[in-house]
Amino acid sequence: MIEETSIKELKGVGDKTQQLFEKVGISTVGDLIRYYPRGYDVYEESVPIGEVEEGQIVTVTGAIFGKVQVSGTRAMQITTIHVKDLTGTIRVIWFRMPFLRNTFAKGGTVTLRGRVINRKNGLVMEHPEIFYPSSKYEERLNTLQPIYGLTSGLTNNAVMKAMKQALTGLNLSKENLPEELRLKYELAEYNYAIRGIHFPEDKEVFCHARKRLVFEEFLTFILSLRILRDSNEKQENEYVMEKHPKIDTFIGKLPFQLTGAQQKVWEEILTNMASDTVMSRLVQGDVGSGKTIVAVLALLNTALNGYQGAMMAPTEVLARQHYESICNLFETYDIPIKAALLTGSMTTKEKRRVYDRIECGLVKIIIGTHALIQDKVFYDNLALVVTDEQHRFGVKQREKFAEKGGVPHVLVMSATPIPRTLAIILYGDLDISVIDELPANRLPIKNCVVDTGYRNTAYSFMKKQVAEGRQCYVICPMVEESESIEAENVIDYAESLQSEMGDSIKVSYLHGKMKQTEKDEIMTRFGNNQIQILVSTTVIEVGIDVPNSTVMLIENAERFGLAQLHQLRGRVGRGKYQSYCIFMTASKAKETKERLDILNHSNDGFKIASEDLKLRGPGDLFGIRQSGLMDFRLGDVYQDAAVLQMASDAADWLIKNKHDCLKMLPDYERTSSVII
């Protein structure tokens, strides 16, 4: 079997299953084997019942205590037992499994593995796996069961079955990395790694497999960046621009002064755009540091020089907000520059009108989403593209713009707090500017780290804020295997919160399974204060500015990395009102307290990111959500910082020794075309 083989050639994969696999991006056997697990069920030693904590998946072993009870309606029968050890007793329930009454009738010792939740009558283990007699658990002890990203109708077992078949019948792939590199960095052989990432015998095998695959992923990315950087260095600046006199007048009229950091970065951009070569610059700034106004200045200067500038946003709502903000600024300060909005949801007639205005050069600033690089868009003289880190410009995107005219300057905006040492590697094709100073009028966010016993107090505080006209976010983590269950979690939470808040407060929800149009509609209503409390997954990380939002409540905060928590916190504190972030955790672990205390005592994203690097370790791979920075399949730039540095050094070695290093990497085509 070869990687190009259709997924349908696998035994048990018919037309219907093939369609389900294609929904998650799997068409071939090669796609399948590179569809890595999103996590693992780790079957660890039993813990004393007296030490179990809310929100954790744990294994307990104890004696069945008392009678087995079956209650509820015929449609929803609940089976309850109590399990006791020397440290305590826990109630255990199963839904729609009344036959367990007979299974447990003889009593004895049982081992159970499941999630512990807090109900009115105390801690309860819900619907756990059963190992009865408890000796059966020894077969699973210390094993890792893969958990894959799913879609409705596709089960984890179906993916595992197909994966085992594919790996068993797969021709051994040729080793791509030079042996010198493998030995130097202690990297597993590729075939060992690909099997070990899907079905690791233990944690040690998993760690070796993952290190090898993460290294290769980073190496491919870095090598393609080096090629892009080399091509940029040779590209002549077709759009040489000096600072237009009206720029200083515009800056002088603004109702605020640029910070020293903003002024410094603005000068760096001006120098680039007036130089002999094309600008490729990253502007890195913490949440609320004022990156947008610097981008607006660059767009305005481009337009005043007679050229066109485009600004690409990750969502239509944000694109519309940028467009309206720029139009209002120009109207307020009598700037005679026309701007246009271009998004995918516009009607064909609306798009055609914008296309015409762009092509004839009537509009000088174009704000939009990915619609900006569609084939039907022809620019008059596009000289600058402003984008964010989610829309990194790769080789293909540059080529698209080059086909429409010349090669534009590129300005990438990043709010991700990442230490400079890592930024230099990850953004190796870009010059880096840092806005490390917040505007003087920003009130620092007040933080608190609390346990779940504080929830009612938090709800009361949110009610009070809403009564004062403010708005709130609640973030729920992704804790289940299926994204469809993620949606239900958010919906259930929102419904529960709505009943808690009463009819006068509108609660709504947002999750990753919703269509973009639905997300945009919810965010627009939230932006207009038609929704007072928004319950969301981390999809809210890239949202719109809602200056009226003053409270961010993050449930199960221990499940996120520090950098991601800081990004989420950045959704509030964007207006003139005092803002608050409540980190709620069910964990009593000392390590969790230490991690969250860093956020509790600092709003400095760069400091937090550095601490995040120090605190993360291999154990976090099983429990803490990845940073989400860049679209790596496996790698996490914080967690795998050491591997990232190795890959950077290896890229230097490969280039120096003139290896044919790009063609040998199987994932190069994907990486180089997107540059993440």
C-alpha positions as CSV (number, residue, x, y, z in Angstrom):
1,M,0.0,0.0,0.0
2,I,1.3,3.5,-0.9
3,E,0.4,6.9,0.5
4,E,-1.4,8.0,-2.6
5,T,-3.9,5.1,-2.3
6,S,-7.5,6.2,-1.8
7,I,-8.9,5.9,1.7
8,K,-11.7,3.8,0.1
9,E,-9.2,0.9,-0.6
10,L,-9.1,0.2,3.1
11,K,-11.3,-2.6,4.4
12,G,-14.5,-1.4,5.9
13,V,-14.4,2.1,4.3
14,G,-17.4,2.4,2.0
15,D,-18.9,5.4,0.2
16,K,-20.5,6.8,3.4
17,T,-17.4,6.4,5.6
18,Q,-15.3,7.8,2.8
19,Q,-17.4,11.0,2.8
20,L,-17.0,11.3,6.6
21,F,-13.2,11.0,6.3
22,E,-13.2,13.6,3.5
23,K,-15.1,16.0,5.9
24,V,-12.0,16.0,8.2
25,G,-9.6,16.3,5.2
26,I,-8.7,12.7,4.7
27,S,-8.8,11.4,1.1
28,T,-5.7,9.2,0.9
29,V,-3.8,6.8,3.1
30,G,-1.1,9.5,3.3
31,D,-3.7,12.0,4.6
32,L,-4.8,9.4,7.2
33,I,-1.3,8.6,8.6
34,R,-0.6,12.3,9.0
35,Y,-4.0,12.8,10.8
36,Y,-2.3,12.8,14.2
37,P,-4.3,12.2,17.5
38,R,-5.5,15.4,19.1
39,G,-4.8,13.8,22.5
40,Y,-4.6,10.5,24.4
41,D,-6.4,8.7,27.1
42,V,-3.7,7.8,29.5
43,Y,-4.5,4.9,31.7
44,E,-2.7,5.8,34.9
45,E,-2.5,4.3,38.4
46,S,-5.6,4.5,40.6
47,V,-5.8,7.5,42.9
48,P,-7.2,7.5,46.5
49,I,-10.9,8.4,46.4
50,G,-10.3,11.1,49.0
51,E,-7.9,12.9,46.6
52,V,-10.1,13.1,43.5
53,E,-10.9,16.6,42.2
54,E,-13.7,18.0,40.2
55,G,-13.2,18.2,36.4
56,Q,-10.5,15.5,36.2
57,I,-10.6,12.1,34.5
58,V,-9.3,9.7,37.1
59,T,-9.1,6.0,37.9
60,V,-10.2,4.8,41.3
61,T,-10.3,1.3,42.9
62,G,-12.6,0.4,45.8
63,A,-15.2,-1.9,47.2
64,I,-18.8,-1.6,46.1
65,F,-20.6,-0.2,49.1
66,G,-24.3,-0.7,49.8
67,K,-27.0,-1.6,47.3
68,V,-27.0,-0.9,43.5
69,Q,-29.9,1.6,42.8
70,V,-31.8,2.2,39.6
71,S,-34.0,5.3,39.4
72,G,-35.5,7.7,37.0
73,T,-37.9,7.3,34.1
74,R,-37.9,4.4,31.6
75,A,-36.5,6.8,29.0
76,M,-33.6,7.9,31.3
77,Q,-32.8,5.3,33.9
78,I,-29.9,6.2,36.2
79,T,-27.9,3.4,37.8
80,T,-26.0,4.5,41.0
81,I,-23.4,2.7,43.1
82,H,-21.1,3.9,45.9
83,V,-17.4,2.9,45.8
84,K,-15.3,3.0,49.0
85,D,-11.6,2.8,49.9
86,L,-9.6,3.7,53.0
87,T,-9.7,7.4,52.1
88,G,-13.3,8.0,51.3
89,T,-16.5,7.1,49.3
90,I,-17.6,8.4,45.9
91,R,-21.0,8.1,44.2
92,V,-20.9,6.7,40.6
93,I,-23.7,6.9,38.1
94,W,-24.5,5.5,34.6
95,F,-27.2,6.6,32.2
96,R,-29.5,4.1,30.4
97,M,-27.5,1.1,31.7
98,P,-30.0,-0.6,34.2
99,F,-28.4,-4.1,33.5
100,L,-25.5,-3.0,35.7
101,R,-27.6,-3.9,38.7
102,N,-27.0,-7.5,37.9
103,T,-23.3,-7.0,37.0
104,F,-22.6,-5.5,40.4
105,A,-25.0,-7.6,42.5
106,K,-22.2,-9.7,44.0
107,G,-20.3,-6.7,45.3
108,G,-16.5,-7.0,45.5
109,T,-13.7,-4.7,44.2
110,V,-14.1,-2.6,41.1
111,T,-11.8,-0.2,39.1
112,L,-13.5,2.7,37.4
113,R,-12.2,5.4,35.1
114,G,-14.1,8.5,34.3
115,R,-14.7,12.3,34.8
116,V,-15.5,13.6,38.2
117,I,-18.0,16.4,38.4
118,N,-19.5,18.4,41.3
119,R,-23.2,18.0,41.8
120,K,-25.4,19.3,44.6
121,N,-24.8,16.3,46.8
122,G,-21.0,16.3,46.3
123,L,-18.5,14.8,43.8
124,V,-19.9,12.2,41.4
125,M,-18.1,10.1,38.8
126,E,-20.3,10.0,35.7
127,H,-20.6,7.1,33.2
128,P,-17.0,5.7,33.8
129,E,-15.4,2.7,32.1
130,I,-15.7,-0.4,34.2
131,F,-13.0,-2.9,35.0
132,Y,-14.7,-5.7,37.0
133,P,-13.0,-7.5,38.5
134,S,-10.4,-4.8,39.1
135,S,-7.5,-7.0,37.9
136,K,-8.7,-6.4,34.3
137,Y,-7.3,-2.8,34.6
138,E,-3.7,-4.1,34.7
139,E,-4.0,-4.8,30.9
140,R,-4.6,-1.1,30.3
141,L,-2.3,0.3,32.9
142,N,0.2,2.9,31.5
143,T,-1.2,2.5,27.9
144,L,-2.1,5.5,25.7
145,Q,-5.3,5.3,23.6
146,P,-5.3,7.9,20.7
147,I,-8.2,10.4,20.5
148,Y,-8.8,11.8,17.0
149,G,-10.7,14.9,15.8
150,L,-14.0,13.7,14.6
151,T,-17.1,14.8,12.7
152,S,-20.7,13.8,13.3
153,G,-21.1,10.1,12.3
154,L,-17.3,9.3,12.4
155,T,-16.3,7.5,15.6
156,N,-12.9,7.3,17.2
157,N,-13.0,3.5,16.8
158,A,-13.5,3.8,13.1
159,V,-10.5,6.1,12.7
160,M,-8.4,3.7,14.9
161,K,-9.4,0.7,12.9
162,A,-8.6,2.4,9.6
163,M,-5.3,3.7,11.0
164,K,-4.1,0.3,12.2
165,Q,-4.9,-1.2,8.8
166,A,-3.1,1.6,7.0
167,L,0.0,1.4,9.1
168,T,0.1,-2.4,8.9
169,G,-0.1,-2.4,5.1
170,L,2.0,0.7,4.5
171,N,5.3,0.4,2.5
172,L,8.1,1.5,4.7
173,S,8.9,5.2,3.8
174,K,12.4,6.2,2.9
175,E,14.1,8.1,5.8
176,N,14.3,11.7,4.8
177,L,16.6,13.2,7.3
178,P,20.4,12.8,7.0
179,E,21.8,10.4,9.5
180,E,24.1,13.0,10.9
181,L,21.1,15.1,12.0
182,R,19.2,12.2,13.5
183,L,22.2,11.1,15.6
184,K,23.1,14.7,16.6
185,Y,19.6,15.5,17.8
186,E,18.7,12.0,19.0
187,L,15.7,11.7,16.6
188,A,13.7,8.5,16.1
189,E,13.6,6.9,12.6
190,Y,10.5,8.1,10.6
191,N,8.7,4.8,10.3
192,Y,9.1,4.2,14.1
193,A,7.8,7.7,14.8
194,I,4.7,7.5,12.5
195,R,3.6,4.3,14.3
196,G,4.6,5.5,17.7
197,I,2.5,8.7,17.4
198,H,-0.7,6.8,16.7
199,F,-0.3,3.8,18.9
200,P,2.5,4.4,21.5
201,E,3.3,1.5,23.8
202,D,4.0,3.9,26.6
203,K,4.9,7.6,27.3
204,E,8.5,7.1,26.4
205,V,7.7,5.8,22.9
206,F,5.2,8.7,22.4
207,C,7.8,11.3,23.4
208,H,10.4,9.9,21.0
209,A,7.9,9.7,18.2
210,R,6.5,13.2,18.8
211,K,9.9,14.8,19.0
212,R,10.9,13.4,15.6
213,L,7.7,14.5,13.9
214,V,7.7,17.9,15.5
215,F,11.3,18.4,14.5
216,E,10.5,17.6,10.9
217,E,7.5,19.9,10.9
218,F,9.5,22.8,12.3
219,L,12.4,22.1,9.9
220,T,10.1,22.1,6.9
221,F,8.6,25.4,8.0
222,I,12.0,27.1,8.7
223,L,13.5,25.9,5.4
224,S,10.6,27.3,3.4
225,L,10.9,30.6,5.4
226,R,14.6,30.8,4.5
227,I,13.7,30.4,0.8
228,L,11.1,33.1,1.1
229,R,13.5,35.4,2.9
230,D,16.2,34.9,0.3
231,S,13.6,35.7,-2.5
232,N,12.5,38.8,-0.6
233,E,16.0,40.1,-0.2
234,K,16.4,40.0,-4.0
235,Q,13.1,41.7,-4.8
236,E,13.4,45.3,-5.9
237,N,11.1,47.9,-4.4
238,E,8.8,49.0,-7.2
239,Y,6.8,51.2,-4.9
240,V,9.3,53.6,-3.3
241,M,7.5,55.9,-0.9
242,E,8.5,58.9,1.1
243,K,6.5,60.2,4.0
244,H,3.7,62.4,2.7
245,P,3.4,65.9,4.4
246,K,-0.2,65.3,5.3
247,I,0.8,62.3,7.6
248,D,2.3,64.5,10.3
249,T,-0.8,66.8,10.1
250,F,-3.1,63.7,10.6
251,I,-1.0,62.4,13.5
252,G,-1.1,65.9,15.2
253,K,-5.0,65.9,15.0
254,L,-5.4,62.5,16.6
255,P,-7.1,62.7,20.1
256,F,-4.1,60.8,21.6
257,Q,-0.3,60.9,21.3
258,L,1.6,58.0,19.7
259,T,3.6,56.2,22.3
260,G,7.4,56.2,21.9
261,A,7.2,52.5,20.8
262,Q,4.6,53.3,18.2
263,Q,6.6,56.2,16.9
264,K,9.7,54.0,16.6
265,V,7.9,51.3,14.7
266,W,6.3,53.9,12.4
267,E,9.8,55.2,11.5
268,E,11.0,51.7,10.8
269,I,8.1,51.1,8.4
270,L,8.8,54.4,6.6
271,T,12.5,53.6,6.2
272,N,11.5,50.2,4.7
273,M,9.1,51.6,2.2
274,A,11.5,54.2,1.0
275,S,14.4,51.6,0.6
276,D,15.6,49.7,-2.5
277,T,14.0,46.4,-1.5
278,V,10.4,45.3,-0.7
279,M,9.3,45.5,2.9
280,S,8.5,42.3,4.8
281,R,8.0,43.4,8.4
282,L,6.3,41.9,11.5
283,V,4.9,44.3,14.0
284,Q,4.6,42.5,17.3
285,G,2.7,44.1,20.1
286,D,0.8,43.1,23.2
287,V,-3.0,43.2,23.3
288,G,-4.1,46.9,23.3
289,S,-0.7,48.3,22.4
290,G,-2.0,50.2,19.4
291,K,-0.8,48.2,16.4
292,T,-3.9,49.1,14.3
293,I,-3.2,52.9,14.2
294,V,0.4,52.1,12.9
295,A,-1.2,50.0,10.2
296,V,-3.6,52.8,9.3
297,L,-0.7,55.2,9.0
298,A,1.1,52.9,6.6
299,L,-2.1,52.5,4.5
300,L,-2.7,56.2,4.5
301,N,0.8,57.1,3.5
302,T,0.5,54.5,0.6
303,A,-2.7,56.1,-0.6
304,L,-1.3,59.6,-0.3
305,N,1.6,58.5,-2.5
306,G,-0.9,57.5,-5.2
307,Y,-0.9,53.7,-4.6
308,Q,-3.3,51.2,-3.2
309,G,-3.1,49.4,0.1
310,A,-5.1,46.4,1.3
311,M,-5.8,45.1,4.8
312,M,-6.8,41.5,5.3
313,A,-8.7,40.5,8.5
314,P,-9.4,37.0,9.8
315,T,-13.2,37.5,10.0
316,E,-15.8,39.5,8.2
317,V,-17.0,41.2,11.4
318,L,-13.4,42.4,12.1
319,A,-13.0,43.5,8.5
320,R,-16.2,45.5,8.7
321,Q,-15.1,47.1,12.0
322,H,-11.7,48.1,10.5
323,Y,-13.5,49.5,7.4
324,E,-15.9,51.6,9.5
325,S,-13.2,52.8,11.8
326,I,-11.0,53.9,8.9
327,C,-13.9,55.7,7.2
328,N,-14.8,57.5,10.4
329,L,-11.2,58.6,11.0
330,F,-10.8,59.9,7.4
331,E,-14.2,61.7,7.6
332,T,-13.4,63.3,11.0
333,Y,-10.0,64.6,9.9
334,D,-10.9,65.6,6.3
335,I,-8.8,63.0,4.6
336,P,-9.9,62.7,0.9
337,I,-9.1,59.0,0.5
338,K,-11.7,56.5,-0.6
339,A,-11.8,53.1,1.0
340,A,-13.8,49.9,0.1
341,L,-14.9,46.7,1.9
342,L,-14.7,43.3,0.2
343,T,-15.9,40.1,1.9
344,G,-17.2,36.7,0.8
345,S,-20.7,37.2,2.0
346,M,-21.4,40.3,-0.2
347,T,-23.7,39.7,-3.2
348,T,-22.3,39.2,-6.7
349,K,-23.6,42.7,-7.7
350,E,-21.9,44.3,-4.6
351,K,-18.6,42.5,-5.3
352,R,-18.7,43.5,-9.0
353,R,-19.1,47.1,-8.1
354,V,-16.1,46.9,-5.7
355,Y,-14.0,45.0,-8.2
356,D,-14.6,47.8,-10.8
357,R,-13.6,50.6,-8.3
358,I,-10.5,48.7,-7.3
359,E,-9.4,48.0,-10.9
360,C,-9.8,51.6,-12.0
361,G,-8.0,52.9,-9.0
362,L,-10.9,54.9,-7.6
363,V,-10.5,53.3,-4.1
364,K,-7.0,53.5,-2.6
365,I,-7.6,51.4,0.6
366,I,-9.3,48.0,0.5
367,I,-10.3,46.2,3.6
368,G,-11.5,42.6,3.5
369,T,-11.0,38.9,4.2
370,H,-9.5,36.2,1.9
371,A,-11.8,37.7,-0.8
372,L,-8.9,40.2,-1.4
373,I,-6.9,37.5,-3.2
374,Q,-9.6,35.9,-5.3
375,D,-9.0,35.6,-9.0
376,K,-11.6,38.2,-9.9
377,V,-9.9,41.0,-8.1
378,F,-7.5,43.1,-10.2
379,Y,-5.7,46.0,-8.5
380,D,-4.6,49.2,-10.2
381,N,-1.3,49.5,-8.3
382,L,-1.3,47.6,-5.0
383,A,1.8,48.6,-3.1
384,L,1.0,47.5,0.5
385,V,-0.7,44.5,2.1
386,V,-1.4,44.5,5.8
387,T,-2.3,41.2,7.3
388,D,-2.3,39.4,10.7
389,E,-0.4,36.3,11.8
390,Q,-3.4,34.1,10.9
391,H,-2.9,35.2,7.3
392,R,0.8,34.8,6.9
393,F,1.8,35.5,3.4
394,G,3.4,32.5,1.7
395,V,5.0,32.1,-1.7
396,K,1.6,31.4,-3.5
397,Q,0.0,34.5,-2.0
398,R,2.8,36.7,-3.1
399,E,2.7,35.2,-6.6
400,K,-1.0,35.9,-6.8
401,F,-0.4,39.6,-6.1
402,A,2.5,39.7,-8.4
403,E,0.3,38.3,-11.2
404,K,-2.1,41.2,-10.5
405,G,0.7,43.8,-10.8
406,G,3.9,44.4,-8.9
407,V,5.2,42.9,-5.7
408,P,3.7,44.7,-2.7
409,H,5.2,45.6,0.7
410,V,3.9,43.2,3.4
411,L,3.2,44.2,7.0
412,V,2.2,41.4,9.4
413,M,0.5,42.3,12.7
414,S,0.9,39.9,15.7
415,A,-0.7,40.2,19.1
416,T,0.8,36.9,20.2
417,P,3.3,37.6,23.0
418,I,6.3,35.5,22.0
419,P,9.9,35.9,23.2
420,R,12.1,37.5,20.6
421,T,14.4,34.5,20.4
422,L,11.5,32.4,19.1
423,A,10.0,35.2,17.0
424,I,13.3,35.4,15.0
425,I,13.0,31.7,14.1
426,L,9.3,31.7,13.5
427,Y,9.2,34.9,11.4
428,G,12.6,34.3,9.8
429,D,11.4,35.9,6.5
430,L,10.4,39.1,8.3
431,D,12.1,42.0,10.0
432,I,10.7,42.4,13.5
433,S,9.4,45.5,15.2
434,V,8.0,45.4,18.8
435,I,5.5,47.8,20.3
436,D,6.3,47.2,24.0
437,E,4.4,50.1,25.5
438,L,0.7,50.5,26.2
439,P,-1.2,53.8,25.6
440,A,-1.3,56.0,28.7
441,N,-5.1,56.0,28.9
442,R,-5.4,52.2,29.3
443,L,-6.7,50.9,32.7
444,P,-4.9,47.7,33.7
445,I,-7.2,44.7,33.9
446,K,-7.9,43.4,37.5
447,N,-7.4,39.7,37.8
448,C,-8.4,37.0,40.2
449,V,-7.8,33.3,40.4
450,V,-10.6,31.4,42.2
451,D,-12.0,27.9,42.7
452,T,-15.5,26.7,41.6
453,G,-17.0,27.7,44.9
454,Y,-16.7,31.3,43.7
455,R,-19.0,30.7,40.7
456,N,-22.2,32.2,42.3
457,T,-20.2,35.3,43.4
458,A,-18.8,35.6,39.9
459,Y,-22.4,35.5,38.4
460,S,-23.6,38.1,40.9
461,F,-20.7,40.4,39.9
462,M,-21.5,39.9,36.2
463,K,-25.2,40.8,36.9
464,K,-24.0,44.0,38.5
465,Q,-21.7,44.9,35.6
466,V,-24.6,44.3,33.1
467,A,-26.9,46.5,35.2
468,E,-24.3,49.2,34.8
469,G,-24.5,48.8,31.0
470,R,-21.4,46.6,30.5
471,Q,-21.0,43.2,28.8
472,C,-19.3,39.9,29.7
473,Y,-17.6,36.9,28.1
474,V,-17.5,33.3,29.5
475,I,-15.0,30.9,28.0
476,C,-15.5,27.1,28.1
477,P,-12.6,24.8,27.2
478,M,-12.8,22.0,24.7
479,V,-12.9,18.9,26.9
480,E,-14.5,16.2,24.9
481,E,-13.5,14.0,21.9
482,S,-16.0,15.4,19.5
483,E,-16.4,18.9,18.3
484,S,-20.1,18.4,18.1
485,I,-20.1,17.7,21.8
486,E,-18.0,20.9,22.3
487,A,-21.0,22.7,20.7
488,E,-23.4,21.0,23.1
489,N,-21.2,21.9,26.1
490,V,-21.4,25.6,25.2
491,I,-25.1,25.5,24.4
492,D,-25.9,23.7,27.7
493,Y,-23.7,26.2,29.7
494,A,-25.4,29.1,28.0
495,E,-28.9,27.7,28.7
496,S,-28.0,27.2,32.4
497,L,-26.5,30.7,32.6
498,Q,-29.6,32.2,31.0
499,S,-31.8,30.7,33.7
500,E,-29.4,32.0,36.3
501,M,-29.3,35.5,34.9
502,G,-33.0,36.0,34.3
503,D,-35.0,37.3,31.3
504,S,-33.6,40.8,31.5
505,I,-30.1,39.7,30.4
506,K,-29.6,38.2,27.0
507,V,-27.1,35.2,27.0
508,S,-25.9,33.7,23.7
509,Y,-23.2,31.3,22.6
510,L,-20.5,30.9,20.0
511,H,-18.5,27.7,19.0
512,G,-16.3,26.4,16.3
513,K,-19.0,24.2,14.6
514,M,-21.1,27.2,13.7
515,K,-21.1,28.6,10.1
516,Q,-19.0,31.8,9.6
517,T,-22.2,33.8,8.9
518,E,-23.7,32.6,12.2
519,K,-20.6,33.6,14.1
520,D,-20.5,37.0,12.4
521,E,-24.2,37.6,13.2
522,I,-23.6,36.7,16.9
523,M,-20.5,39.0,17.1
524,T,-22.4,41.8,15.5
525,R,-25.3,41.5,17.9
526,F,-22.8,41.4,20.8
527,G,-21.0,44.4,19.4
528,N,-24.3,46.3,19.4
529,N,-25.1,45.2,23.0
530,Q,-28.1,43.1,21.9
531,I,-26.3,40.3,23.7
532,Q,-25.0,41.0,27.2
533,I,-23.2,37.8,28.0
534,L,-21.4,35.7,25.3
535,V,-20.5,32.1,26.2
536,S,-17.8,30.8,23.8
537,T,-15.0,28.4,23.1
538,T,-11.6,29.8,22.3
539,V,-12.9,30.7,18.8
540,I,-13.4,34.2,20.4
541,E,-9.6,34.7,20.5
542,V,-9.9,36.4,17.2
543,G,-13.0,38.6,17.5
544,I,-13.9,42.2,17.3
545,D,-13.2,45.1,19.7
546,V,-16.1,45.5,22.1
547,P,-15.0,48.3,24.3
548,N,-18.1,47.9,26.4
549,S,-17.0,44.3,27.5
550,T,-15.5,44.4,31.0
551,V,-15.7,40.9,32.4
552,M,-13.9,37.7,31.2
553,L,-14.8,34.6,33.1
554,I,-12.6,31.6,32.0
555,E,-13.9,28.2,33.2
556,N,-11.3,25.4,33.8
557,A,-8.5,27.9,33.3
558,E,-6.0,25.1,34.1
559,R,-6.7,23.5,30.7
560,F,-5.1,26.4,28.8
561,G,-1.5,27.6,28.2
562,L,-0.6,30.9,29.8
563,A,-0.1,32.7,26.5
564,Q,-3.5,31.6,25.3
565,L,-5.2,32.7,28.6
566,H,-3.5,36.1,28.1
567,Q,-4.9,36.3,24.6
568,L,-8.4,35.5,25.8
569,R,-8.1,38.1,28.6
570,G,-7.2,40.7,25.9
571,R,-10.9,40.6,24.7
572,V,-11.7,42.9,27.7
573,G,-10.0,46.1,28.8
574,R,-10.3,47.7,25.4
575,G,-12.4,50.7,26.4
576,K,-12.5,53.4,29.1
577,Y,-14.1,51.2,31.8
578,Q,-12.3,49.2,34.4
579,S,-12.2,45.5,33.3
580,Y,-11.8,42.2,35.1
581,C,-10.7,38.7,34.3
582,I,-11.7,35.8,36.5
583,F,-9.7,32.6,36.1
584,M,-11.8,29.8,37.6
585,T,-10.1,26.4,38.2
586,A,-11.3,23.1,39.7
587,S,-7.7,22.0,40.2
588,K,-6.1,22.1,43.7
589,A,-2.7,21.1,42.3
590,K,0.2,23.3,43.4
591,E,1.5,23.6,39.8
592,T,-1.8,25.0,38.6
593,K,-1.8,27.6,41.3
594,E,1.8,28.7,40.4
595,R,0.9,28.9,36.7
596,L,-2.2,31.0,37.2
597,D,-0.6,33.2,39.8
598,I,1.7,34.5,37.0
599,L,-1.4,35.8,35.2
600,N,-2.9,37.0,38.4
601,H,0.0,39.3,39.0
602,S,0.9,40.4,35.5
603,N,-0.7,41.9,32.4
604,D,2.6,41.9,30.5
605,G,2.2,39.4,27.7
606,F,5.9,39.1,26.9
607,K,6.7,38.4,30.5
608,I,3.9,35.8,30.7
609,A,5.1,34.1,27.5
610,S,8.6,33.8,28.9
611,E,7.2,32.2,32.1
612,D,5.1,29.9,30.0
613,L,8.3,28.6,28.3
614,K,9.9,27.9,31.7
615,L,6.9,26.1,33.2
616,R,5.9,23.9,30.3
617,G,7.2,20.3,30.2
618,P,6.6,17.0,28.5
619,G,3.8,16.1,31.0
620,D,1.8,19.1,29.7
621,L,1.3,17.3,26.4
622,F,-1.5,15.2,27.9
623,G,-3.3,17.9,29.9
624,I,-2.8,21.5,28.7
625,R,-4.2,22.8,25.5
626,Q,-1.6,23.8,22.9
627,S,-0.9,27.5,22.3
628,G,-2.7,27.7,19.0
629,L,0.1,29.9,17.6
630,M,0.4,28.9,13.9
631,D,-1.2,26.0,12.2
632,F,1.3,23.2,13.1
633,R,-0.2,19.7,13.1
634,L,1.8,18.6,16.2
635,G,4.3,21.3,17.2
636,D,3.6,23.9,19.9
637,V,6.1,26.8,19.8
638,Y,6.1,27.2,23.6
639,Q,6.1,23.6,24.6
640,D,8.6,22.6,21.9
641,A,10.8,25.7,22.1
642,A,13.9,23.5,22.4
643,V,13.0,21.4,19.4
644,L,12.3,24.6,17.4
645,Q,15.8,25.8,18.2
646,M,17.2,22.5,17.1
647,A,15.3,22.7,13.8
648,S,16.6,26.2,13.2
649,D,20.2,25.0,13.8
650,A,19.6,22.0,11.5
651,A,18.2,24.3,8.7
652,D,21.4,26.3,8.9
653,W,23.5,23.1,8.6
654,L,21.5,21.8,5.7
655,I,21.7,25.0,3.7
656,K,25.5,25.3,4.5
657,N,26.1,21.7,3.3
658,K,23.9,22.3,0.2
659,H,21.6,19.3,0.8
660,D,18.5,19.0,-1.4
661,C,16.7,19.7,1.8
662,L,13.2,20.8,0.6
663,K,12.3,18.1,-1.9
664,M,13.1,15.4,0.7
665,L,10.5,16.6,3.2
666,P,7.1,15.2,2.5
667,D,5.1,18.1,3.9
668,Y,7.0,20.8,2.1
669,E,4.3,21.5,-0.5
670,R,1.6,22.3,2.2
671,T,4.0,24.4,4.3
672,S,5.6,26.4,1.5
673,S,2.3,27.3,-0.1
674,V,0.8,28.7,3.1
675,I,3.7,29.6,5.3
676,I,1.2,28.9,8.0
